[in-house]
Structure formats: C-alpha cells, structure tokens
Amino acid sequence: MNRKKKINQILKKKIKKQNSKLHSSNKPKYISKSERAKMEQEAAQVEDVQADENATDTVTDATPSQQKED
C-alpha cells in the first residue's frame, strides 16, 4: 500500500505542476521602486515637452492673426 500511495503522490504532484504552468496569474509583474521612479520621471518629461509644444503652437497661432489685424 505504501508503494502505491507514494507513486500516486508523485504522479499527482507532477500533474499539479503541469496545471499550474498552464494557468497564468492575473497578478501584475513586479516593478521595482527605482523603475517606478524612472517611469514617473519620463512621464513628467513627456508632459513638459507636450506643454511646451502647446505653448509654442498658441504663440505661433496668435502672431498671424495679429498681423492680419494690422
């Protein structure tokens, strides 16, 4: 009986491992604190660049209208 039980335990363990590999976790991948800081810094830089571009667009849009009024 012990031999059968041990064999069954081993086989069940193998099946359990195979099933666990098939099902992926819904848990998001871990991102270290330094990586999160880098990502935030890059996002802030992108926002600054976009804000600067929008500011220059409004300035260039304003100058032709002022020229037409003169």
N, CA, C and O atoms as CSV, one atom per row, in Angstrom:
chain,resi,resn,atom,element,x,y,z
A,1,MET,N,N,0.824,-1.192,0.000
A,1,MET,CA,C,0.000,0.000,0.000
A,1,MET,C,C,0.869,1.257,0.000
A,1,MET,O,O,0.545,2.213,-0.706
A,2,ASN,N,N,1.924,1.288,0.741
A,2,ASN,CA,C,2.781,2.468,0.796
A,2,ASN,C,C,3.401,2.784,-0.560
A,2,ASN,O,O,3.535,3.947,-0.940
A,3,ARG,N,N,3.774,1.740,-1.278
A,3,ARG,CA,C,4.368,1.952,-2.595
A,3,ARG,C,C,3.352,2.599,-3.543
A,3,ARG,O,O,3.688,3.532,-4.272
A,4,LYS,N,N,2.130,2.109,-3.532
A,4,LYS,CA,C,1.064,2.664,-4.387
A,4,LYS,C,C,0.782,4.119,-4.010
A,4,LYS,O,O,0.639,4.987,-4.871
A,5,LYS,N,N,0.707,4.355,-2.730
A,5,LYS,CA,C,0.420,5.708,-2.249
A,5,LYS,C,C,1.516,6.674,-2.680
A,5,LYS,O,O,1.228,7.783,-3.130
A,6,LYS,N,N,2.753,6.260,-2.545
A,6,LYS,CA,C,3.884,7.115,-2.909
A,6,LYS,C,C,3.883,7.412,-4.405
A,6,LYS,O,O,4.124,8.546,-4.821
A,7,ILE,N,N,3.610,6.381,-5.214
A,7,ILE,CA,C,3.561,6.573,-6.668
A,7,ILE,C,C,2.433,7.536,-7.031
A,7,ILE,O,O,2.615,8.432,-7.856
A,8,ASN,N,N,1.272,7.348,-6.412
A,8,ASN,CA,C,0.148,8.248,-6.667
A,8,ASN,C,C,0.469,9.680,-6.261
A,8,ASN,O,O,0.113,10.619,-6.974
A,9,GLN,N,N,1.127,9.855,-5.142
A,9,GLN,CA,C,1.503,11.197,-4.688
A,9,GLN,C,C,2.437,11.862,-5.705
A,9,GLN,O,O,2.281,13.039,-6.030
A,10,ILE,N,N,3.397,11.098,-6.193
A,10,ILE,CA,C,4.360,11.636,-7.165
A,10,ILE,C,C,3.636,12.037,-8.451
A,10,ILE,O,O,3.883,13.109,-9.003
A,11,LEU,N,N,2.742,11.167,-8.920
A,11,LEU,CA,C,2.017,11.464,-10.152
A,11,LEU,C,C,1.095,12.676,-9.990
A,11,LEU,O,O,1.009,13.522,-10.880
A,12,LYS,N,N,0.417,12.751,-8.865
A,12,LYS,CA,C,-0.459,13.896,-8.602
A,12,LYS,C,C,0.349,15.192,-8.535
A,12,LYS,O,O,-0.090,16.238,-9.013
A,13,LYS,N,N,1.519,15.103,-7.941
A,13,LYS,CA,C,2.384,16.273,-7.825
A,13,LYS,C,C,2.809,16.770,-9.208
A,13,LYS,O,O,2.822,17.974,-9.466
A,14,LYS,N,N,3.161,15.822,-10.106
A,14,LYS,CA,C,3.551,16.195,-11.471
A,14,LYS,C,C,2.397,16.846,-12.220
A,14,LYS,O,O,2.581,17.847,-12.912
A,15,ILE,N,N,1.209,16.271,-12.077
A,15,ILE,CA,C,0.025,16.827,-12.747
A,15,ILE,C,C,-0.273,18.229,-12.221
A,15,ILE,O,O,-0.605,19.132,-12.989
A,16,LYS,N,N,-0.155,18.400,-10.932
A,16,LYS,CA,C,-0.413,19.704,-10.314
A,16,LYS,C,C,0.565,20.761,-10.851
A,16,LYS,O,O,0.164,21.889,-11.138
A,17,LYS,N,N,1.831,20.396,-10.985
A,17,LYS,CA,C,2.829,21.326,-11.521
A,17,LYS,C,C,2.515,21.705,-12.958
A,17,LYS,O,O,2.619,22.871,-13.340
A,18,GLN,N,N,2.124,20.698,-13.762
A,18,GLN,CA,C,1.802,20.965,-15.163
A,18,GLN,C,C,0.596,21.894,-15.276
A,18,GLN,O,O,0.586,22.806,-16.102
A,19,ASN,N,N,-0.415,21.663,-14.447
A,19,ASN,CA,C,-1.604,22.520,-14.479
A,19,ASN,C,C,-1.276,23.939,-14.042
A,19,ASN,O,O,-1.816,24.899,-14.593
A,20,SER,N,N,-0.413,24.077,-13.076
A,20,SER,CA,C,-0.063,25.414,-12.602
A,20,SER,C,C,0.692,26.196,-13.676
A,20,SER,O,O,0.575,27.420,-13.744
A,21,LYS,N,N,1.460,25.508,-14.508
A,21,LYS,CA,C,2.178,26.188,-15.580
A,21,LYS,C,C,1.224,26.652,-16.678
A,21,LYS,O,O,1.487,27.650,-17.350
A,22,LEU,N,N,0.124,25.936,-16.859
A,22,LEU,CA,C,-0.837,26.287,-17.902
A,22,LEU,C,C,-1.606,27.569,-17.553
A,22,LEU,O,O,-1.906,28.379,-18.429
A,23,HIS,N,N,-1.914,27.737,-16.287
A,23,HIS,CA,C,-2.716,28.880,-15.858
A,23,HIS,C,C,-1.801,30.016,-15.427
A,23,HIS,O,O,-1.027,29.893,-14.477
A,24,SER,N,N,-1.910,31.121,-16.149
A,24,SER,CA,C,-1.076,32.269,-15.786
A,24,SER,C,C,-1.769,33.066,-14.690
A,24,SER,O,O,-2.986,32.984,-14.519
A,25,SER,N,N,-1.011,33.809,-13.978
A,25,SER,CA,C,-1.516,34.598,-12.867
A,25,SER,C,C,-2.047,35.936,-13.362
A,25,SER,O,O,-1.546,36.491,-14.340
A,26,ASN,N,N,-3.062,36.447,-12.682
A,26,ASN,CA,C,-3.600,37.771,-13.001
A,26,ASN,C,C,-2.816,38.877,-12.315
A,26,ASN,O,O,-3.055,40.063,-12.542
A,27,LYS,N,N,-1.901,38.480,-11.495
A,27,LYS,CA,C,-1.106,39.428,-10.729
A,27,LYS,C,C,-0.162,40.184,-11.669
A,27,LYS,O,O,0.509,39.557,-12.489
A,28,PRO,N,N,-0.095,41.516,-11.569
A,28,PRO,CA,C,0.816,42.272,-12.433
A,28,PRO,C,C,2.272,42.007,-12.096
A,28,PRO,O,O,2.609,41.667,-10.962
A,29,LYS,N,N,3.123,42.164,-13.086
A,29,LYS,CA,C,4.544,41.931,-12.889
A,29,LYS,C,C,5.113,42.961,-11.912
A,29,LYS,O,O,4.721,44.128,-11.936
A,30,TYR,N,N,6.032,42.529,-11.061
A,30,TYR,CA,C,6.618,43.413,-10.062
A,30,TYR,C,C,7.527,44.432,-10.733
A,30,TYR,O,O,8.346,44.085,-11.585
A,31,ILE,N,N,7.376,45.688,-10.343
A,31,ILE,CA,C,8.234,46.755,-10.828
A,31,ILE,C,C,8.921,47.359,-9.614
A,31,ILE,O,O,8.266,47.792,-8.665
A,32,SER,N,N,10.243,47.382,-9.654
A,32,SER,CA,C,10.994,47.866,-8.502
A,32,SER,C,C,10.768,49.361,-8.295
A,32,SER,O,O,10.293,50.066,-9.186
A,33,LYS,N,N,11.112,49.814,-7.126
A,33,LYS,CA,C,10.906,51.210,-6.749
A,33,LYS,C,C,11.695,52.146,-7.658
A,33,LYS,O,O,11.196,53.201,-8.050
A,34,SER,N,N,12.924,51.762,-7.993
A,34,SER,CA,C,13.747,52.612,-8.854
A,34,SER,C,C,13.160,52.680,-10.267
A,34,SER,O,O,13.199,53.730,-10.908
A,35,GLU,N,N,12.619,51.561,-10.747
A,35,GLU,CA,C,11.997,51.552,-12.075
A,35,GLU,C,C,10.753,52.441,-12.090
A,35,GLU,O,O,10.515,53.170,-13.053
A,36,ARG,N,N,9.964,52.373,-11.017
A,36,ARG,CA,C,8.769,53.228,-10.942
A,36,ARG,C,C,9.167,54.699,-10.936
A,36,ARG,O,O,8.501,55.521,-11.567
A,37,ALA,N,N,10.243,55.041,-10.232
A,37,ALA,CA,C,10.720,56.419,-10.190
A,37,ALA,C,C,11.155,56.873,-11.580
A,37,ALA,O,O,10.861,57.996,-11.990
A,38,LYS,N,N,11.865,55.991,-12.313
A,38,LYS,CA,C,12.282,56.324,-13.677
A,38,LYS,C,C,11.075,56.549,-14.576
A,38,LYS,O,O,11.048,57.489,-15.370
A,39,MET,N,N,10.075,55.680,-14.446
A,39,MET,CA,C,8.881,55.802,-15.275
A,39,MET,C,C,8.155,57.115,-14.995
A,39,MET,O,O,7.699,57.781,-15.925
A,40,GLU,N,N,8.044,57.490,-13.722
A,40,GLU,CA,C,7.403,58.745,-13.354
A,40,GLU,C,C,8.179,59.931,-13.910
A,40,GLU,O,O,7.586,60.891,-14.401
A,41,GLN,N,N,9.502,59.864,-13.833
A,41,GLN,CA,C,10.345,60.946,-14.323
A,41,GLN,C,C,10.183,61.104,-15.840
A,41,GLN,O,O,10.079,62.222,-16.343
A,42,GLU,N,N,10.162,59.982,-16.562
A,42,GLU,CA,C,9.982,60.029,-18.010
A,42,GLU,C,C,8.613,60.583,-18.367
A,42,GLU,O,O,8.481,61.351,-19.321
A,43,ALA,N,N,7.598,60.202,-17.611
A,43,ALA,CA,C,6.245,60.696,-17.869
A,43,ALA,C,C,6.183,62.214,-17.639
A,43,ALA,O,O,5.528,62.939,-18.387
A,44,ALA,N,N,6.867,62.672,-16.606
A,44,ALA,CA,C,6.890,64.101,-16.317
A,44,ALA,C,C,7.593,64.867,-17.442
A,44,ALA,O,O,7.164,65.958,-17.817
A,45,GLN,N,N,8.674,64.290,-17.977
A,45,GLN,CA,C,9.394,64.939,-19.067
A,45,GLN,C,C,8.520,65.010,-20.312
A,45,GLN,O,O,8.518,66.027,-21.007
A,46,VAL,N,N,7.788,63.960,-20.598
A,46,VAL,CA,C,6.909,63.934,-21.767
A,46,VAL,C,C,5.824,64.993,-21.620
A,46,VAL,O,O,5.499,65.691,-22.580
A,47,GLU,N,N,5.260,65.114,-20.414
A,47,GLU,CA,C,4.233,66.126,-20.173
A,47,GLU,C,C,4.801,67.527,-20.359
A,47,GLU,O,O,4.141,68.396,-20.928
A,48,ASP,N,N,6.030,67.750,-19.880
A,48,ASP,CA,C,6.664,69.057,-20.030
A,48,ASP,C,C,6.875,69.384,-21.503
A,48,ASP,O,O,6.633,70.514,-21.927
A,49,VAL,N,N,7.319,68.421,-22.274
A,49,VAL,CA,C,7.562,68.629,-23.700
A,49,VAL,C,C,6.249,68.941,-24.407
A,49,VAL,O,O,6.196,69.835,-25.253
A,50,GLN,N,N,5.192,68.211,-24.066
A,50,GLN,CA,C,3.898,68.451,-24.691
A,50,GLN,C,C,3.368,69.832,-24.305
A,50,GLN,O,O,2.777,70.525,-25.133
A,51,ALA,N,N,3.575,70.226,-23.068
A,51,ALA,CA,C,3.124,71.545,-22.628
A,51,ALA,C,C,3.890,72.631,-23.368
A,51,ALA,O,O,3.306,73.641,-23.761
A,52,ASP,N,N,5.197,72.436,-23.565
A,52,ASP,CA,C,5.997,73.411,-24.294
A,52,ASP,C,C,5.543,73.502,-25.751
A,52,ASP,O,O,5.466,74.597,-26.306
A,53,GLU,N,N,5.243,72.365,-26.370
A,53,GLU,CA,C,4.785,72.362,-27.752
A,53,GLU,C,C,3.444,73.075,-27.875
A,53,GLU,O,O,3.229,73.826,-28.826
A,54,ASN,N,N,2.551,72.850,-26.937
A,54,ASN,CA,C,1.257,73.513,-26.962
A,54,ASN,C,C,1.418,75.020,-26.774
A,54,ASN,O,O,0.705,75.807,-27.396
A,55,ALA,N,N,2.345,75.414,-25.924
A,55,ALA,CA,C,2.578,76.838,-25.690
A,55,ALA,C,C,3.131,77.494,-26.951
A,55,ALA,O,O,2.724,78.606,-27.288
A,56,THR,N,N,4.045,76.836,-27.653
A,56,THR,CA,C,4.599,77.408,-28.872
A,56,THR,C,C,3.553,77.433,-29.982
A,56,THR,O,O,3.562,78.342,-30.812
A,57,ASP,N,N,2.659,76.457,-30.012
A,57,ASP,CA,C,1.594,76.448,-31.007
A,57,ASP,C,C,0.657,77.622,-30.802
A,57,ASP,O,O,0.232,78.242,-31.777
A,58,THR,N,N,0.329,77.941,-29.578
A,58,THR,CA,C,-0.570,79.053,-29.312
A,58,THR,C,C,0.111,80.372,-29.651
A,58,THR,O,O,-0.547,81.302,-30.118
A,59,VAL,N,N,1.386,80.466,-29.430
A,59,VAL,CA,C,2.125,81.683,-29.758
A,59,VAL,C,C,2.182,81.850,-31.271
A,59,VAL,O,O,1.951,82.953,-31.766
A,60,THR,N,N,2.476,80.809,-32.011
A,60,THR,CA,C,2.549,80.910,-33.467
A,60,THR,C,C,1.182,81.153,-34.063
A,60,THR,O,O,1.076,81.815,-35.096
A,61,ASP,N,N,0.128,80.637,-33.445
A,61,ASP,CA,C,-1.228,80.885,-33.934
A,61,ASP,C,C,-1.634,82.334,-33.689
A,61,ASP,O,O,-2.381,82.910,-34.480
A,62,ALA,N,N,-1.157,82.917,-32.621
A,62,ALA,CA,C,-1.539,84.284,-32.277
A,62,ALA,C,C,-0.853,85.284,-33.193
A,62,ALA,O,O,-1.455,86.311,-33.507
A,63,THR,N,N,0.352,85.046,-33.630
A,63,THR,CA,C,1.070,86.030,-34.424
A,63,THR,C,C,0.451,86.244,-35.807
A,63,THR,O,O,0.382,87.402,-36.219
A,64,PRO,N,N,-0.002,85.251,-36.555
A,64,PRO,CA,C,-0.612,85.540,-37.851
A,64,PRO,C,C,-1.905,86.336,-37.721
A,64,PRO,O,O,-2.191,87.185,-38.565
A,65,SER,N,N,-2.680,86.080,-36.693
A,65,SER,CA,C,-3.925,86.828,-36.525
A,65,SER,C,C,-3.629,88.289,-36.185
A,65,SER,O,O,-4.364,89.187,-36.596
A,66,GLN,N,N,-2.573,88.519,-35.451
A,66,GLN,CA,C,-2.202,89.894,-35.127
A,66,GLN,C,C,-1.713,90.606,-36.372
A,66,GLN,O,O,-1.954,91.802,-36.530
A,67,GLN,N,N,-1.034,89.901,-37.255
A,67,GLN,CA,C,-0.554,90.504,-38.486
A,67,GLN,C,C,-1.711,90.863,-39.401
A,67,GLN,O,O,-1.645,91.880,-40.092
A,68,LYS,N,N,-2.773,90.060,-39.429
A,68,LYS,CA,C,-3.914,90.343,-40.270
A,68,LYS,C,C,-4.649,91.564,-39.776
A,68,LYS,O,O,-5.182,92.324,-40.584
A,69,GLU,N,N,-4.694,91.779,-38.465
A,69,GLU,CA,C,-5.392,92.925,-37.904
A,69,GLU,C,C,-4.657,94.229,-38.209
A,69,GLU,O,O,-5.288,95.279,-38.331
A,70,ASP,N,N,-3.331,94.172,-38.333
A,70,ASP,CA,C,-2.554,95.384,-38.572
A,70,ASP,C,C,-2.755,95.795,-39.984
A,70,ASP,O,O,-2.194,96.799,-40.422
